[in-house]
Amino acid sequence: MGRVVSVYLPNWPTDRLRRTAGDAAPPDEAPMVVAGRVGNRRVVTAADAAAQGLGLHAGMPIASAQALVPGLVVVPADPAADAASLERLAVWVMQRVSPIVAADPPDGIVLDATGADHLQGGEEAMLEALVGRLVMSGVTARAAVAETWGAAHALARHGAAPTLIAAPGAAEGVLAPLPLQALRLPPATVAGLRTLGFTRIGDLLGQPRAPLTRRFGLDLCRRLDQALGATAEPIEPVRPEGLVEVRRVFAEPIAAPETIARYIGKLVLTLCAQMEERGLGARRLDLFCHRINNDLQTVRVGLARPVRDAKPLTRLLCARIETIDPGCGIEIMVLAATLAEPLEARQAASLLEEPAPDLAGLIDTLANRVGAGAVYRIASVPSDVPERSMRRIPALAEDAGDGWPGHWPRPARLLPRPQPIETMALLPDHPPAWFSWKGVRRRVRRADGPERIFGEWWTRDAERAAVRDYFRVEDEAGERYWIYRAGDGEDAATGSHRWFLHGVFG
């Protein structure tokens, strides 16, 4: 069973309008509704969070909404623009998260995350990053992951706050307490079920199917089976305009790893030829393997910089063959460059200059094994505060030209957070005679310091008088540590005068 993510965008029409308007959009605190027509009535079709907080909701007559909220911002509905923007958002998610993504109109996106979460740091990190990016861009979002589209759709709309992860095999348990409308049933069917006394999905799980089908049609049991995984619900992935892709249809299904590898090589050669015609290089490749039972197996590889050399691309894809389950056979293979960037030809070497070592292949191999976020470089940041003096940058990013100060050595390993230690030292300028860390008492044999670092008063008021005095100390075993005292040793306003260990020298 796979893993499916459903992203719910509860305020999509109003969020889209604010994003489109940019600086001309009304303030966030100004309530806004979208007005559409239902028959001859002009009603609210969507309301933002501010309007909902004032009691406005979809289906309310516009006249009533304006009477309740003077100065209400009313914008005409544009379902076509909403749908087009949702498709573009699905393409954006496809290029960054998973190769199988589709719009789930009118207010959601669905993606098959099977095998894609390990490149994002796991399911929890993937959901938090996706929801966080949407919220930062002004789009309210909730997301859930489950084994089926139906279950993830129901949990995203009736359980996520703002994210929720359903354990494998727990579909019945997590769906049972949810309301009937979570099954994506027509309102008339929900009303009829409530008349019979059914209010939750769990009320339907043990019921005979034949009477329900005779009374409500096939949709009720089909939706229930889709949510429980008894009936397949394939996701038709979105395809952006101008996508570079190649396809191979087999007269006989293939399953052997050697055969799959051979045809991967042929597809890569054809894809590279098409990218060369367009002057593009691939930054992300997706391989789709359609099995004869209508199941879809996918492989995604990312690249640190644009590439259209067939050899490294084939190697990266073939390294992931072990993740493909061919089942009874693969009948169609599709290779797509879902993320491509301009790539100009350049001279590879010079007779006068020694070529720099090319680490792109190594970085691509590591990133596709452990995730792109786990492969990075450390760059300096102009700050005297040690924990603020560095940041992560992509492994192949250009050097910024900055460097750390060389007048005082810095430890090879900086702890994520300074750890408190017990010491005995003469104030204000003497290093400790000994310190105890993690239950081990270490006698200081040599020390150098203090190096005084002041707080960054322009960042927050609490740092106006803050001071740290750092010492490099060496114990009797020859191990060197970077410790500091919070405060100048005299004035209590400068710090607590407690001691901390902040780093370890190599």
N, C-alpha and C positions, 0 to 999 in steps of 0.2 A: 504494500500500500504506500502511495506517495504522500507528499506533504503539500498542502495548498494554502496559500495566504489570500485572505480577502481584506481589502482596504475599503473602509466605509468613509465617505466624505459627506457628512450630514448637512453641511451648509454649502455644497458645491456651487449652486447658482449665484448666491450672494458673494461667496469667496472669489469666484471667477470675475464677477463684475468689479469688485474692489481691486483685484490684481490688474485687470484690463485698464481701469481708469487711472491707476498710478497715483500721482500727486493730486489729481482732480477728484479722487474718491472722497466721499464724506468721511468724517472722523469715525474711528472704530466705535466710539460710544454712542454715535447717532444711529437709532434703530432704522433698519432698511428691510423692505420686503419686495418680493418680485410678484408682479400682478399678471395673471393670465385669465383665459376665459374657459368656463365649463358650461357649455350650452350658451345661454344668453346672460349668464351671471359672470361678473368680474370678481375673481376671488384671489386670495393669496396662494401662490404656488410654492413659495419658499420664503423663509424668514431667517435673518441672521441671529446670532446669539443675543444681541441686545434686544431685538424685537421679541424673541421667545421669552426673555426674562420679564417682559411687560405683558405676557399673556397672549401674544399673537401666535398663530399657528397656521399651517397649510390648510386650505379649505374654508377659511374665514372670509366672508365678504369684505372687499376692500373698503366699502363705506363704513362698516363696523370697525375695522382696524384703524381708519383715520379718525373716527370719533373717539376711540379709546386712547390713541396716542397722537396728540396734536404735533404737527411738524414731522410726521412720519415720512421717510424717504421712500417713494414708490417708483420702481423701475419696471418697465415692461419685460415680460418673459421672452426669452429667445432660445427655445429648446435646441435648435440646430447649432447655435454657437456653443451651447453647453456640451452637446455631444461631440462636436469637433475638438473642443478643448480637452475633453476627457480622453479622446483618442490620442492627442498629442502627449498628455500626461502618461498614458500607458506606454507610449514609445520611450519616453524619458526613463520610466521604471525598467523597461526591457533592456535598455542600454546599460543600466547600472546594477541591476539586482539579479534578474533571471531571464533566460532566453524565451520562456513561454509566459507571456503576459497578454491579457485582453481587457478591454473595457467591459465593465459590468453596469450598463446603464440602469437608472439615470444618475446614480450617485456612488459608483464604486469601481474598483479595479480588482481583478483576480489574477494571481500568478501561481504557476507551478514551481514550488521552491525545492523540489526533490533534488538533492545533491548540490544545490546552490548555496545553502546556508553556511557550509564550511568555509567558503571564501569570504563570508561576511562576519566570521567570528561566532557562528552559532545562530540558532533561531531567535533567541532573545535579543542578541545584539543586532541582528538583521531587522527585526521589527522596530526596535527603538531607533535605529538609524533612519529607517524609512519614514516613520511617523515624525521623527524630529525634523527631518529635512522638509517635509511637507508643512509642518507647523511654522518653521522658520521662514518659509516662503509665503505665509499667509493663508494656508489651507488647513482647516480643521480636519483632523483625521483620527480614525480608530482602526485597529488592525487585529486580526486573529489568524492563527494557523491551526489547521486540523487535517485530517486524512482525506476529506472530500471537499469539493466546492460548496455543496449545500451546507455542511456543518460549519465551515469557516465563514460563509456568508451569514449564517444565523448568529454565530458567536460575535462577529464583528459588530453587528447591529443591536444585539441584546445582551452582551456580556462583557465586551472589552472595555477597559478603563485605564489607559487608552489601548493597551495591548493585552492579549490573552493567548496562551499556548495550551492546546488540548493534547494530552498525552496520547500516544498511539494506542488504539484499541479501546478508547474511552468514549466513543461517539454517542452511544445510547445514554450513558450517564450524564454527559454535559448537555445533551439536547433535551432530555426529559423535562427539566423545569422551565424551558423556554416557551413563550406564547406561540400559538398556532401560526400567526402571521410570519414567524421566523422561517417557515417552510416555503416562502415565496408563493403562497396560494392566493388566488383571486379573493377580493373582499367578500363576494357572495358566498364562496365556499367556507370562509372563516365564520361568517355569520350563521350559515346553516349548521356547522359543527357545534357552535356555541349553543344553538337552540336544542341540540341533542345532549348538551351537558359536557361537551369536550372543551377544555380551556387551555390545556398544555399539550406539548408534543408527547409527553409521557403517557397521556390518556389514550393515545392512538396505538402505542407500540404493541400492546397485547390483543388488539381487536381483530376479529376476522376481516380479511380483505374484501371478500365478495360483496357483503352488504354495503361497505363504504364505496366500492367501485360502482355498484348499481346506482347508488344515490347521487354520488358526486363526480362520477366520471373517472377517467384514467389518471388525470393529473395529480390527484391527492396521493395515491399510492406510488406514483412515479417520483414525485418530489420527496416522499419519505424514504424510498429506496435509494435515491441519489444522495440524500444526506447521510444515510447509514453505510453507503458504499456497496450496496447490493446491485445497483445499476450504475454503469459508467456515465460520466458527464465530461466529455473531453473539452479542453480549452483550446479554442482556435486562436493561435497567437497573432497579435497585431503585426503588420508589416509596413514599415515606413516607406514613403515614396522615395524611389531612387536607391533602394537597398541592393547591394551587390551580393548576389547569391547564385549558386549553381546546384543542379539537381541531377540525380542518377536514379533511374528506375530499372530494377532488375527483373529479367524474365523469370528467374528462379530465385527464391529467397536465399540470402546468405547468412551464415552464423559463425563461421570459423574466424578467430581473431586475425589470422594471417590474411584472409580474404578481406576483412574489414579494413585492415591496415593498407592493403594494396589499393583499394578504392578511395581511401582517404587521400593517399598520395596523388591519385588522378584528379580528384576534386580540387585539391589545393593548387595543382598546376593550372587548372582552368580558371580558378578564382584569381590567382595572381596575375594571369594574363588580362583578365577583365579590369582588375585594379590598375594595372600598368596603363591601359588605355585611358583611364580616367585620372591618372596621376595621383592615386590614393595609396595609402598603406593601412593595413588592419591594426586596430588597437584592441579589438575584441572579436573572436571567432566563435560561432555557435554551430555545432553539428547536430542535426536532427535525424534520428534513425526511426523510421516508421515501421513498426512490426506488423505482421500479417493479421494480428488480432486487434488492430486499430490503436494499440498502445504506442506511446511515443517516448523514446529514450533520447536524452540530450547530453551534450558535452559542451562546456564553455571554457575557453582559455582566454586570458588577458595578456596584453603585452605592454611593456614599459614605454615603448615608443612605436611609431608607425613602422610596420614591416610588411614587405611583399616578397620576401625571399622564401621560396617553397620549402627549402630544406628545414629551417628551424620551425616553421609552422607545422609541417608534417610531423616533426619529432614531438612537439608539444601535444598535438592531437593524439598521436599514437600512444603516448605515455598514459592517456586516460582511457584506453580501450577496455581495460579491466573493469571500469565502472559501467560499461554498457552491457545490459542483459539482453541478448538477441532473442530469447524465448524460442519460439518455433521458426524464427527467421525474420530477417529485415528485407523489406521489399522496396523501400525508397530511402535514399540518403540525400539530405540537403545540407549544404555548407553555406553559411552566410557570414559576411563581415558586418555584424550589427553595429559596430562602431569603427568608422574609418576616418582618417585625417589626410590632408594633402601631404605627399611625399615626393620631394624632388631628388633627382639623381645627383650624386655628388662624388667627387674623387675619393676613393677609398684609402689611398696611401700617397706619400710623397717621397721623392728621392732625397730630399734635404732634411726632412723631419722624421723622427722616430714615431711610428703610429702609436697612439694611446691604446692601452688594452680595452677591448670591448667586453664589458660585463653584462650587456643586455641579455644574452642567452642565459647566463647563470641566474640573473634576477628574475627573468620570466619563468624559469623552471621552479625556483623557490616560491615565487608568488602564487603559482598555480597549484602548488602542493599545500602551502600553509595559509594562503590568503594574502592579498596585496597589502592589507593593513599591517601585516607582521614583518614586512621587508621595507626598511626605511633607513635614512641617514639622519644624523643629528647635526643641526645647524645652530650657530650661535645667535643670540638675541642681545642687543645692547642693554644689559641690565646687570647691576652689581649683585642683586639678590640671586643666590645660586640656583634655586629651583625655578627661577624665571629667565635664566640666561641661555636657555636652549629650547629648541622645538624640533618636531619631526618633520622631515621633508621627504618627497619621493626619492627613491634610491638613485635615480639618474638625473635629478634636478641639478641645474647649474649652480656653481658656487656663488654665494652672495658676496664674497670678498671680505666678510667680517671674520673676526677671530676672537678667541677668549683672551683676557689680559694675561700677559706672560710674566709680570713681575711677581706674582704669587702662584705657585703650582696648584692645580686642581686635581681631585681624586679621579681615578679611572672609573669608579662606581659611586654614583650618588644615590642614596636611598630614596625611595618614593616619598617618604616623610621622615623628618628628623625623629630619632628615637631617644627618649629620656635615658640618662645614665646617672649613676651615683658617683660622686667624686669627692676628693678632699683637695682644696687649693687655697692659696693665699690670695686675697683680693687686694687691689683690683687687676693686676697685670700678670700674675704668675699662672703658669699652666698647672694642671692637677698633678699631684704626686702619684695618684692611682685613680682608676675608674672601673666601675662594674657595669658590664653590658651582657644581657641575656644570662644572668646568673653567674658569670665568670668574672673574677676580679683580676684586672691587669695592672701591673706596676709600670709606670711610665719611666723609660730609661732616657729618652731624648725628646725634646720638644722645640718647636719653632713657632713664634708668634708673639703677641697677637696681631691678627689682621682684622681691622675694624671695618665693618660693613654697616652702613646706615640704612634705615628704612626709606622707601620711596614715598615721601610725603605727598607727592602729587597724585598718588593712586587712591589713598584713603587717609582719613584723619588719624586713625589709630597708629599710623607709622610715622607720624611727625617727629616723635622723640625716640623711636625704636632703634636699638643698637644691638649688634652681635659682635662678639670678639671670637675669632676663629683661631685654632691652634692645630698644627700638625704634630702628632705625637707618635712615638714608637715605643712598643712594649718590649719586655725582655725576650720575647720570641722573634723579634725583628719585624713584626707586623705593624703597619702604619695606618693611622686613622685620622679622620678630619672631624674635630669636635669643636663645639662653640658654647659660649656662655651667653644667655639672653640677658642683655643689659651691660652697662659699662662697669659694673662692680661697685658703684658708689651711689648712684641715684636710682631709687626704686621706680621712677617714672619711665626709665629707659628699658625696663624689662624685668622679668621675674627673678633673674640671677640664677636660674636653673641651668643645668648643663645638658647638652644633647649631642648625640653622634649623628653626623650628617653624611659621611662618605667613608669609603675604604680605598686606600691607594693600592695599585696593583703590585 
